[in-house]
Amino acid sequence: MSNVAVVGAQWGDEGKGKVVDWLSSRADVVVRFQGGHNAGHTLVIGDRTFKLSLLPSGVVRPDKLSVIGNGVVIDPWALLREIEQVRSQGVVVTPESLMIAENAALILPVHGAIDRAREQARGAGAIGTTGRGIGPAYEDKVARRAVRVCDLADPPLLRAKVEDLLAHHNVFLTAMGADALDPDAMMVELEAIAPQVLPYAGVVWERLDGLRRAGKRILFEGAQGAMLDIDHGTYPYVTSSSTLAANAAAGSGIGPGAVGFVLGITKAYTTRVGAGPFPTEQTGDVGTLLGERGREFGTVTGRKRRCGWFDAVLVRQAIKTGGITGIALTKLDVLDGFETLKLCVAYRHKGRELHHLPYAQSAQGQVEPVYEEMEGWGESTQGARSWAQLPATAIKYIRRIEELIEAPVALLSTSPDRDDTILVRDPFVD
């Protein structure tokens, strides 16, 4: 049996929620290993819809252990709100079902204030962050001044850390015309929330090691997508953590050899939220139609997503840099009814043909897609649960994608319903 890491192979919003939920029904443990509450996913289970940001997808299943790893930055107030939200929908969340790494860094109110002040100062050059403090929290972690979950149990140390943190950040906030934050007021807030958070805290690496040795199936759940990776994404229009499967090990405290099968979630077309390069973006009728059919609005922010044709160059690059074993192709049904479909097979830049997205920021914004056209299909693929139910031209489209990205389709999703899934290769049996 193999453990499985699920990561996005585009710019996020690929439909990880449904796939992770489908896989979590067969896993024993579900681990979030990076990101913060800026990354949302939607689960549809029967007549109930769950919108999660921090909580692992396994939390909605009573017989699973959900884990938030050390690679995640945690807004404790957002976490508790999310726990209360799923409880109101009938989900039982206890320290027996949810565990938080005690060495995970916290997102404090000062981080959101800094995030929003920076975006406002950038004006037209804004990166497009959610303003929730994820980036500044990761900066403090790397700068070794972060407040961590375990610090909530040590009030004297907590106070010293909060005072040092605000002494550093208040200089910037006041220079930007924003209000400075009071360490005494923040201590009151943290001391009030500590008893609600600490019961979930524990030594995650040790627990996972024991579970792995006992033969339990572990599902590692990533956030965002490969093209938002801090190293390999469209920098600087990226998130502040590594979104690749390699970070599943570091972000949870388990050895890299234990990660197992890497499943890259990939839409049958391409979307992006916020600013940054997008070679195959369609700003006309095609983009509008894809957005309407795919209901392309962010789970967390509600922002409208930019839409375009499938970019095989980007996905192949994500597969190579991320060690993706196979992909889960989602939202195929959104393409139903298109007479002609386009696949980006290369880029053109200053007279040269490229088969990768360059790292140079100016070049990323200048590349032009080289398209290959394919015949569409008039029949509906929505709800298909076997290859026999798919039109021949839809199968041809899928096979061409496999050739271009140099990786097989392991799962195929044909609607938001978790059961409308065609299993080609079982990731848990590698």
Secondary structure, DSSP 4 states (H G I P E B T S, - for coil): ---EEEEESSSS-SSHHHHHHHHHTT-SEEEE-SB-TT--EEEEETTEEEEESSS-GGGGSTT-EEEE-TTB-B-HHHHHHHHHHHHHTT----TTTEEEETTPBBP-HHHHHHHHHHHHHHGGG-----SSSHHHHHHHHHTT---BGGGGG-HHHHHHHHHHHHHHHHHHHHHTTPPPPPHHHHHHHHHHHHHHHGGGEE-HHHHHHHHHHTT--EEEE--S-GGG-TTTSSTTSS-SS--STHHHHHTTT--GGG--EEEEEEESSEEE-SSS--TTB--SHHHHHHHHHHT-B-TTT-PBPEEE-EEHHHHHHHHHHHT--EEEEE-GGGGTT-SEEEEEEEEEETTEEESS--S-HHHHHH-EEEEEEEE---S--TT--SGGGS-HHHHHHHHHHHHHHTS-EEEEE-SSSTT-EEESS-TT--
